């Protein structure tokens, strides 16, 4: 948690961007895993964390824009709670820690909301994503759960996105800490990447590293020698010599700020000639994004320029043909890169995506595409100083997709399917770093960069 002044300033800034009414921010509750007392590890709602700071279940906050007042809602613990959990601070004390002077029992929340409704004042809330909060919102507002999302306040969504997009110095410091944990996770994966070691063992070690630093992984770890499946959470295989191991993993700092890195390394420590060829293309794509990323350019532009590097590299390998610019405009390269270049990152690993991708990664200037591949670009808007984004190009050989495009004779002017077929056993490569947009360019987050060049990877793994 940061100093109270940080949260006071954030809430004041939010009030200034919402015209009138009350702003209702719900925290999360415990979620049972298989029976009520056995819960999943608790994770607070990120917008509640941003404005009210507390990473504990059972709280809510209200910001009264018109009256310039703030309320913190929660229940003090009972003696039974103390027996099982130990002494806990009072709700009044918790409120004071984030600069809120008015605290009330959670049961009073409905009366405050209903009073605002009776006065015909706007009740601003964010799109709910947990069912218990959907039911609570229905009880508080009278809006049916099926209609809550379309009734969420676009004014509030845009205000929250505007504030959370530009990271404060205290946030950047926390992201750097998360990336330092990510460095330890990924270099450990490289050390363990040997024939005969199970994917599940390495994935478990990485998750343990994240937990050992006081929190958890920022998303479910992807670790697989079948990297052609983009989000492969299956860890059931044993590593084989000659294969590639793709690891996409990150950690949360104790304040819930995230890291998200990907490395693809050769099982046993040495790239084959064919692996070097494809890896070099992906690395060049990654480098091109770093060259271009700066305030003023759209990330959609960066993505498309990276796609041209990919297409040219594959053309040089004999897998693509024709004019590179035309191939990218047509979307032919998406056979090998069916996802976008990156996404926002912060308190969420895909920052603020619960608020709606059209508000987080896009705006009135830059709109999403419906073209295959480009449609999966999560972040397309113009970059600004203080944004933290991922740079994660890849090259994948997905047999089912290759067969489908070949059967449908898609992009035959740009794709040599006979040559591509010889790579159907290749797998996939993805390389990802987290970057901060600075005044004149970008920088990596974290103190040390995870080995990434062919020489760095082979040298690190050999020692």
C-alpha positions as CSV (number, residue, x, y, z in Angstrom):
1,X,0.0,0.0,0.0
2,X,1.1,3.5,-0.8
3,X,0.8,6.6,1.4
4,X,-2.7,8.0,2.1
5,X,-1.9,11.1,0.0
6,X,-1.6,9.0,-3.2
7,X,-5.1,7.6,-2.8
8,X,-6.5,11.0,-1.9
9,X,-5.0,12.5,-5.0
10,X,-6.3,9.7,-7.2
11,X,-9.9,10.0,-5.9
12,X,-9.7,13.8,-6.3
13,X,-8.6,13.4,-9.9
14,X,-11.4,11.0,-10.5
15,X,-14.0,13.4,-9.0
16,X,-12.8,16.1,-11.5
17,X,-13.4,13.8,-14.5
18,X,-17.0,12.8,-13.5
19,X,-19.6,15.5,-13.9
20,X,-22.0,14.6,-11.1
21,X,-23.6,11.8,-9.0
22,X,-21.9,9.1,-6.9
23,X,-19.1,6.7,-7.8
24,X,-19.5,3.2,-6.5
25,X,-16.4,1.1,-6.4
26,X,-16.9,-2.5,-5.1
27,X,-14.1,-4.6,-3.7
28,X,-14.0,-8.3,-4.3
29,X,-15.0,-11.1,-1.8
30,X,-13.6,-14.5,-1.1
31,X,-14.4,-17.1,-3.7
32,X,-14.9,-20.7,-2.6
33,X,-12.8,-23.3,-4.5
34,X,-14.9,-26.3,-3.6
35,X,-16.6,-25.5,-0.3
36,X,-17.2,-22.1,1.5
37,X,-14.2,-22.3,3.9
38,X,-11.7,-23.4,1.3
39,X,-11.2,-20.4,-0.9
40,X,-9.1,-19.5,-3.9
41,X,-6.2,-17.1,-3.1
42,X,-7.8,-13.7,-2.7
43,X,-7.3,-11.1,-5.3
44,X,-8.7,-7.6,-4.9
45,X,-10.4,-5.7,-7.7
46,X,-7.7,-3.6,-9.3
47,X,-9.7,-0.3,-9.6
48,X,-10.7,-0.6,-5.9
49,X,-7.0,-1.1,-5.2
50,X,-6.1,1.9,-7.2
51,X,-8.5,4.3,-5.4
52,X,-8.9,2.7,-2.0
53,X,-5.7,0.7,-1.5
54,X,-6.8,-2.2,0.6
55,X,-6.2,-5.8,-0.6
56,X,-8.7,-7.4,1.8
57,X,-12.2,-8.9,1.0
58,X,-15.5,-7.4,1.9
59,X,-15.1,-3.6,1.3
60,X,-16.6,-1.0,-0.9
61,X,-16.1,2.7,-1.5
62,X,-18.2,5.6,-2.6
63,X,-17.1,9.0,-3.9
64,X,-19.8,11.6,-3.8
65,X,-18.9,13.9,-6.6
66,X,-21.5,16.6,-5.8
67,X,-21.0,16.7,-2.0
68,X,-17.2,16.2,-2.3
69,X,-17.4,13.4,0.2
70,X,-16.0,9.9,0.4
71,X,-17.1,6.8,2.3
72,X,-15.5,3.5,3.1
73,X,-17.8,0.5,3.9
74,X,-16.9,-2.7,5.7
75,X,-17.6,-4.6,8.9
76,X,-15.4,-4.8,11.9
77,X,-14.3,-8.3,12.9
78,X,-16.1,-10.4,15.5
79,X,-14.5,-12.3,18.4
80,X,-15.0,-15.5,16.3
81,X,-13.0,-13.8,13.5
82,X,-10.2,-12.9,15.9
83,X,-10.0,-16.5,17.1
84,X,-9.3,-17.7,13.6
85,X,-7.5,-14.7,12.1
86,X,-6.0,-12.8,15.0
87,X,-6.6,-9.1,15.8
88,X,-7.6,-7.0,12.8
89,X,-7.7,-3.2,12.4
90,X,-11.1,-1.6,12.5
91,X,-12.9,-0.3,9.4
92,X,-12.4,3.2,10.7
93,X,-8.6,2.6,10.9
94,X,-8.5,1.1,7.4
95,X,-10.4,4.1,6.0
96,X,-8.0,6.5,7.7
97,X,-5.0,4.7,6.1
98,X,-6.2,5.7,2.7
99,X,-7.3,9.2,3.7
100,X,-11.1,8.6,4.1
101,X,-12.7,10.1,7.2
102,X,-16.2,8.6,6.9
103,X,-16.5,4.8,7.5
104,X,-19.8,2.8,7.8
105,X,-20.8,-0.8,8.2
106,X,-21.2,-2.6,4.9
107,X,-25.0,-2.9,5.4
108,X,-25.3,0.9,5.1
109,X,-24.1,0.8,1.5
110,X,-27.6,0.1,0.2
111,X,-29.1,3.0,2.0
112,X,-26.5,5.4,0.6
113,X,-27.0,4.1,-3.0
114,X,-30.8,4.1,-2.7
115,X,-30.8,7.7,-1.4
116,X,-28.9,8.8,-4.4
117,X,-31.3,7.0,-6.7
118,X,-34.3,8.6,-5.0
119,X,-32.7,12.0,-5.6
120,X,-32.4,11.1,-9.3
121,X,-28.6,11.2,-9.1
122,X,-26.5,9.2,-11.3
123,X,-24.9,6.1,-9.7
124,X,-21.7,5.4,-11.6
125,X,-20.3,1.8,-11.5
126,X,-17.8,-0.2,-13.5
127,X,-18.7,-3.4,-15.4
128,X,-18.8,-6.2,-12.9
129,X,-17.0,-9.5,-13.7
130,X,-17.7,-11.5,-10.5
131,X,-21.2,-13.0,-10.0
132,X,-21.5,-12.1,-6.3
133,X,-20.9,-8.4,-7.2
134,X,-23.4,-8.7,-10.0
135,X,-26.0,-9.9,-7.5
136,X,-25.0,-7.1,-5.1
137,X,-25.3,-4.5,-7.8
138,X,-28.7,-5.8,-8.7
139,X,-29.7,-5.5,-5.0
140,X,-28.3,-2.0,-4.7
141,X,-29.5,-0.5,-7.9
142,X,-32.5,-2.6,-9.0
143,X,-30.9,-3.2,-12.4
144,X,-31.1,-6.9,-13.4
145,X,-27.8,-8.7,-13.6
146,X,-28.3,-9.3,-17.4
147,X,-28.4,-5.5,-17.9
148,X,-25.6,-4.4,-15.6
149,X,-22.9,-4.3,-18.2
150,X,-24.8,-2.0,-20.7
151,X,-25.7,0.2,-17.7
152,X,-22.1,0.5,-16.5
153,X,-21.0,4.2,-16.6
154,X,-19.0,4.9,-19.8
155,X,-18.1,8.3,-18.2
156,X,-16.5,6.5,-15.2
157,X,-14.8,3.9,-17.4
158,X,-13.1,6.5,-19.5
159,X,-12.1,8.5,-16.4
160,X,-10.6,5.4,-14.8
161,X,-8.8,4.4,-18.0
162,X,-7.4,7.9,-18.3
163,X,-6.0,7.9,-14.8
164,X,-4.7,4.3,-14.7
165,X,-3.0,4.4,-18.1
166,X,-0.2,6.8,-17.1
167,X,1.8,5.2,-14.4
168,X,3.0,7.2,-11.4
169,X,6.6,6.9,-10.2
170,X,5.4,4.7,-7.2
171,X,3.7,2.4,-9.7
172,X,6.7,2.1,-12.0
173,X,8.8,1.2,-9.0
174,X,6.4,-1.6,-8.1
175,X,6.4,-2.9,-11.7
176,X,10.1,-2.9,-11.7
177,X,10.0,-5.1,-8.5
178,X,7.6,-7.5,-10.2
179,X,9.9,-7.7,-13.2
180,X,12.8,-8.5,-11.0
181,X,10.8,-11.5,-9.7
182,X,10.1,-12.3,-13.4
183,X,13.8,-12.3,-14.1
184,X,14.4,-14.9,-11.4
185,X,11.5,-17.0,-12.7
186,X,12.7,-17.0,-16.3
187,X,16.4,-17.6,-15.6
188,X,15.4,-20.5,-13.4
189,X,13.4,-22.0,-16.2
190,X,16.4,-21.7,-18.5
191,X,18.6,-23.5,-16.0
192,X,16.0,-26.3,-15.6
193,X,15.3,-26.7,-19.4
194,X,17.0,-30.1,-20.0
195,X,15.8,-33.3,-21.7
196,X,13.9,-35.6,-19.3
197,X,12.7,-32.8,-17.1
198,X,8.9,-32.4,-16.9
199,X,7.1,-29.2,-17.9
200,X,5.0,-29.5,-14.8
201,X,8.0,-29.5,-12.5
202,X,9.5,-26.4,-14.0
203,X,6.1,-24.6,-14.0
204,X,5.7,-25.5,-10.4
205,X,9.1,-24.1,-9.5
206,X,8.3,-20.8,-11.2
207,X,5.0,-20.5,-9.4
208,X,6.8,-21.2,-6.1
209,X,9.3,-18.4,-6.8
210,X,6.5,-15.9,-7.3
211,X,4.8,-17.1,-4.1
212,X,8.1,-16.9,-2.2
213,X,8.3,-13.2,-2.8
214,X,5.0,-12.6,-0.9
215,X,2.4,-12.8,-3.6
216,X,1.5,-14.9,-6.6
217,X,1.9,-15.3,-10.4
218,X,0.2,-12.5,-12.4
219,X,-1.5,-15.1,-14.6
220,X,-1.5,-18.9,-15.0
221,X,2.0,-19.9,-16.1
222,X,2.4,-21.0,-19.8
223,X,5.3,-23.4,-20.1
224,X,5.3,-25.8,-23.0
225,X,7.3,-27.4,-25.7
226,X,4.2,-27.1,-27.9
227,X,4.5,-23.3,-28.3
228,X,2.3,-23.3,-31.4
229,X,-0.6,-23.3,-29.0
230,X,-0.7,-19.6,-27.9
231,X,-2.0,-20.0,-24.4
232,X,-1.0,-23.6,-23.6
233,X,-1.5,-24.3,-19.9
234,X,-0.9,-28.0,-20.3
235,X,2.2,-29.1,-18.4
236,X,1.9,-32.8,-18.9
237,X,4.9,-33.4,-21.2
238,X,8.5,-34.3,-20.6
239,X,11.1,-32.1,-22.4
240,X,12.7,-33.7,-25.4
241,X,16.1,-32.8,-27.0
242,X,15.7,-30.8,-30.1
243,X,12.5,-29.1,-29.1
244,X,11.9,-25.5,-28.0
245,X,10.4,-24.6,-24.6
246,X,8.2,-21.5,-24.5
247,X,7.7,-19.9,-21.1
248,X,5.2,-17.1,-20.7
249,X,5.1,-16.2,-17.0
250,X,5.0,-13.3,-14.6
251,X,4.7,-12.3,-11.0
252,X,2.8,-9.8,-8.9
253,X,4.6,-7.5,-6.4
254,X,3.2,-7.4,-2.9
255,X,1.2,-4.3,-4.0
256,X,-0.3,-6.4,-6.9
257,X,1.6,-4.7,-9.7
258,X,2.5,-7.2,-12.5
259,X,5.2,-8.5,-14.8
260,X,4.8,-10.5,-18.0
261,X,7.7,-11.9,-19.9
262,X,8.1,-14.6,-22.5
263,X,11.3,-16.5,-23.6
264,X,11.6,-19.4,-25.9
265,X,14.8,-21.5,-25.4
266,X,16.2,-24.8,-26.8
267,X,15.8,-27.9,-24.7
268,X,19.4,-28.8,-23.8
269,X,20.8,-25.3,-24.5
270,X,21.7,-25.2,-28.2
271,X,19.5,-23.9,-31.1
272,X,19.4,-25.9,-34.3
273,X,20.0,-24.1,-37.6
274,X,16.3,-24.0,-38.4
275,X,15.5,-22.7,-34.9
276,X,18.1,-20.0,-35.2
277,X,16.6,-18.8,-38.5
278,X,13.1,-18.4,-37.1
279,X,14.3,-17.1,-33.7
280,X,16.4,-14.4,-35.4
281,X,13.3,-13.2,-37.2
282,X,11.2,-12.9,-34.0
283,X,14.1,-11.2,-32.3
284,X,14.3,-8.7,-35.1
285,X,10.6,-8.1,-34.8
286,X,11.0,-7.4,-31.0
287,X,13.9,-5.0,-31.7
288,X,11.9,-3.1,-34.3
289,X,9.1,-2.5,-31.8
290,X,11.6,-1.1,-29.3
291,X,13.0,1.2,-32.0
292,X,9.6,2.6,-32.8
293,X,7.9,2.8,-29.4
294,X,7.7,6.4,-28.3
295,X,5.1,9.0,-27.4
296,X,3.0,10.1,-30.4
297,X,3.1,6.9,-32.4
298,X,0.1,4.5,-32.3
299,X,0.8,0.9,-31.2
300,X,-1.2,-0.2,-34.2
301,X,1.5,1.4,-36.4
302,X,4.2,-0.3,-34.4
303,X,2.4,-3.7,-34.8
304,X,2.1,-3.3,-38.5
305,X,5.8,-2.4,-38.9
306,X,6.7,-5.4,-36.9
307,X,4.5,-7.6,-39.1
308,X,6.5,-6.3,-42.1
309,X,9.8,-7.4,-40.4
310,X,8.2,-10.9,-39.8
311,X,7.0,-11.2,-43.4
312,X,10.3,-10.1,-44.9
313,X,12.1,-12.6,-42.7
314,X,9.8,-15.4,-43.7
315,X,10.1,-14.4,-47.3
316,X,13.9,-14.7,-47.0
317,X,13.4,-18.2,-45.6
318,X,11.2,-19.1,-48.6
319,X,8.0,-19.4,-46.7
320,X,6.4,-16.2,-47.9
321,X,6.6,-14.5,-51.3
322,X,5.4,-11.4,-53.1
323,X,5.4,-7.8,-52.0
324,X,5.8,-7.6,-48.2
325,X,3.7,-4.5,-47.7
326,X,0.9,-6.0,-49.8
327,X,1.2,-9.3,-47.8
328,X,0.8,-7.5,-44.5
329,X,-2.1,-5.3,-45.8
330,X,-3.9,-8.5,-46.8
331,X,-3.2,-10.2,-43.5
332,X,-1.2,-13.1,-45.0
333,X,1.4,-12.9,-42.3
334,X,-1.2,-13.7,-39.6
335,X,-0.9,-17.4,-40.5
336,X,2.3,-17.1,-38.4
337,X,1.3,-14.3,-36.0
338,X,-2.4,-14.5,-35.2
339,X,-2.2,-12.2,-32.2
340,X,-1.3,-8.6,-31.5
341,X,2.0,-7.1,-30.5
342,X,1.1,-6.4,-26.9
343,X,-1.2,-4.9,-24.2
344,X,-1.3,-2.5,-21.4
345,X,0.2,-3.7,-18.1
346,X,0.0,-2.4,-14.5
347,X,-2.1,-3.6,-11.5
348,X,-3.6,-6.1,-14.0
349,X,-1.3,-8.1,-16.3
350,X,-3.7,-7.1,-19.1
351,X,-4.4,-3.8,-17.5
352,X,-8.0,-2.6,-17.2
353,X,-9.3,-5.1,-19.7
354,X,-12.3,-5.7,-17.4
355,X,-13.4,-2.2,-18.4
356,X,-13.7,-3.0,-22.1
357,X,-11.0,-3.3,-24.7
358,X,-12.5,-0.6,-26.8
359,X,-11.8,1.9,-24.0
360,X,-8.4,0.6,-22.9
361,X,-6.6,-0.3,-26.1
362,X,-8.5,2.0,-28.4
363,X,-10.2,5.4,-28.5
364,X,-12.1,7.7,-30.9
365,X,-9.0,8.0,-33.1
366,X,-7.9,4.3,-33.4
367,X,-10.6,1.6,-33.7
368,X,-10.3,-2.2,-33.6
369,X,-10.0,-4.1,-36.9
370,X,-12.0,-7.1,-37.9
371,X,-9.1,-8.6,-40.0
372,X,-7.8,-12.0,-38.7
373,X,-4.7,-11.4,-36.6
374,X,-5.1,-7.7,-36.4
375,X,-8.4,-8.1,-34.7
376,X,-6.5,-9.6,-31.8
377,X,-4.4,-6.5,-31.2
378,X,-5.3,-5.5,-27.7
379,X,-3.4,-2.2,-27.7
380,X,-3.7,0.0,-30.7
381,X,-4.0,3.6,-29.4
382,X,-1.4,6.4,-29.5
383,X,1.4,5.9,-27.0
384,X,2.0,8.4,-24.2
385,X,4.7,8.9,-21.6
386,X,4.0,6.7,-18.6
387,X,2.3,3.9,-20.4
388,X,3.6,0.4,-19.6
389,X,3.0,-2.1,-22.4
390,X,4.2,-5.4,-23.5
391,X,6.3,-6.1,-26.7
392,X,5.6,-9.7,-27.6
393,X,6.0,-10.7,-31.3
394,X,5.9,-14.4,-32.2
395,X,6.1,-16.9,-35.0
396,X,4.0,-20.0,-34.8
397,X,3.4,-23.0,-37.1
398,X,-0.1,-24.2,-36.2
399,X,-0.8,-27.3,-38.3
400,X,-4.6,-27.0,-38.1
401,X,-4.5,-23.4,-39.2
402,X,-2.0,-24.2,-42.0
403,X,-4.2,-27.0,-43.3
404,X,-7.3,-24.8,-43.2
405,X,-5.7,-21.9,-45.1
406,X,-4.2,-24.3,-47.6
407,X,-7.6,-26.0,-48.2
408,X,-9.3,-22.7,-48.6
409,X,-6.5,-21.4,-50.9
410,X,-6.0,-18.3,-48.8
411,X,-3.3,-15.8,-49.7
412,X,-1.6,-18.1,-52.2
413,X,0.0,-15.1,-53.8
414,X,2.0,-14.6,-50.5
415,X,2.3,-18.1,-49.0
416,X,4.3,-21.1,-50.2
417,X,2.4,-23.9,-48.6
418,X,4.7,-26.6,-49.8
419,X,7.6,-24.9,-47.9
420,X,5.4,-24.1,-44.9
421,X,4.3,-27.8,-44.6
422,X,7.9,-28.7,-43.8
423,X,7.7,-26.5,-40.6
424,X,4.5,-28.0,-39.2
425,X,6.5,-29.9,-36.6
426,X,8.4,-26.7,-35.5
427,X,6.2,-25.4,-32.7
428,X,6.3,-21.7,-31.9
429,X,8.5,-18.9,-30.7
430,X,7.4,-15.8,-28.7
431,X,9.7,-13.2,-27.1
432,X,8.2,-10.7,-24.6
433,X,9.4,-7.8,-22.5
434,X,7.6,-5.1,-20.5
435,X,8.5,-1.6,-21.6
436,X,7.8,1.9,-20.1
437,X,7.2,4.7,-22.6
438,X,9.5,7.5,-21.7
439,X,9.6,11.1,-22.9
440,X,11.7,10.3,-25.9
441,X,11.4,6.5,-26.4
442,X,11.1,3.5,-24.1
443,X,13.0,1.5,-21.5
444,X,12.8,-2.0,-20.1
445,X,11.2,-2.5,-16.7
446,X,13.2,-4.3,-14.0
447,X,16.8,-4.1,-13.1
448,X,18.1,-6.8,-15.4
449,X,17.0,-8.0,-18.8
450,X,16.3,-11.7,-19.1
451,X,18.8,-13.2,-21.7
452,X,17.3,-12.9,-25.1
453,X,19.8,-13.0,-27.9
454,X,20.9,-16.4,-29.3
455,X,24.4,-15.9,-27.8
456,X,23.0,-14.8,-24.4
457,X,20.6,-17.7,-24.2
458,X,23.2,-20.4,-25.2
459,X,25.8,-18.9,-22.9
460,X,23.5,-18.7,-19.9
461,X,22.2,-22.2,-20.4
462,X,25.6,-23.7,-20.8
463,X,26.7,-22.4,-17.5
